[in-house]
Amino acid sequence: MLKEERQAFIIHQINLHNKVLSSDLSVQLNVSEDTIRRDLNELAENGKVLKVYGGALSKSFQFPFQDGNVYAKEAKKEIAKKASSLLSNGMNVLVGGGTTLIELARTIPDHLQCTFFTISPLVALELAEKPNLEVILVGGKLSRNTNIVSGAQVANELADLKVDLCLLGTNSLSVEDGVTDSDWEVVQIKRAMIKCSKNLAILSIAEKLNSNQKMRVAPLKDVTYLITDLDPNDQSLKEFKNAVQVL
């Protein structure tokens, strides 16, 4: 595989999953980790990715938040519009982080009266623009790699919550393995979020469906709603519709 092809694959994986690990890319591309590190360094120098220890991040994680770096922005807007239909006055809602949840926060109508808890300062700032929302930012250590809070303090605070709905983005989702991720700390926080929620909605662009990461967050049976940019009757969603409500 040519270097240009290899780097195009790397960029697509970063855009799709927001972050990549050098060790995973080495296996996927059947090249050494030194080769992957050189590729990531070059891509970072050209302003295409953010290099971090052990891998790289999408530029959508760069602060201040820049809309121009958002992958599949129109698809995420469509998902956000569908997700907002689940919200009604008086609900207690728990939301994760990421660009799709930021779009959701922007989509919420001004008249909605809800209490929102979030682990993402960026999502909290968007929610705070809505005049009738009470916004509570769960406290903890801020991860520079994901712009969400994590750690034992966050898990302890979440253990005391009981919410009507949890809205989460995902790195990967499949019928067999459910919701999966590659970051151990993120997995633990998402599990704690799901545990305190009556219903769970997973927000995912279609490209992430039928893919897997190393660590399971939750089986598909724990998901109440799957919200994608596809028509709910799309043939590719048939197996998911046997297990969850697809919007």
HELIX and SHEET records of a PDB file:
HELIX    1   1 LYS A    3  HIS A   17  1                                  15    
HELIX    2   2 SER A   22  LEU A   29  1                                   8    
HELIX    3   3 GLU A   33  GLU A   45  1                                  13    
HELIX    4   4 LYS A   59  PHE A   61  5                                   3    
HELIX    5   5 ASP A   67  ASN A   69  5                                   3    
HELIX    6   6 LYS A   73  SER A   84  1                                  12    
HELIX    7   7 THR A   99  THR A  107  1                                   9    
HELIX    8   8 PRO A  121  LEU A  127  1                                   7    
HELIX    9   9 ALA A  152  ALA A  159  1                                   8    
HELIX   10  10 TRP A  184  LYS A  195  1                                  12    
HELIX   11  11 ALA A  206  LYS A  208  5                                   3    
HELIX   12  12 LEU A  220  ASP A  222  5                                   3    
HELIX   13  13 GLN A  235  LEU A  237  5                                   3    
HELIX   14  14 LYS A  238  LYS A  241  1                                   4    
SHEET    1   A 3 LYS A  19  LEU A  21  0                                        
SHEET    2   A 3 GLY A  55  LEU A  57 -1                                        
SHEET    3   A 3 LEU A  50  VAL A  52 -1                                        
SHEET    1   B 7 LEU A 133  LEU A 137  0                                        
SHEET    2   B 7 CYS A 114  THR A 118  1                                        
SHEET    3   B 7 ASN A  92  VAL A  95  1                                        
SHEET    4   B 7 VAL A 163  GLY A 169  1                                        
SHEET    5   B 7 SER A 197  LEU A 203  1                                        
SHEET    6   B 7 TYR A 225  ILE A 227  1                                        
SHEET    7   B 7 GLN A 245  VAL A 246  1                                        
SHEET    1   C 2 LYS A 141  LEU A 142  0                                        
SHEET    2   C 2 VAL A 149  SER A 150 -1                                        
SHEET    1   D 3 SER A 172  SER A 174  0                                        
SHEET    2   D 3 GLY A 178  ASP A 181 -1                                        
SHEET    3   D 3 MET A 215  ALA A 218 -1                                        
END                                                                             
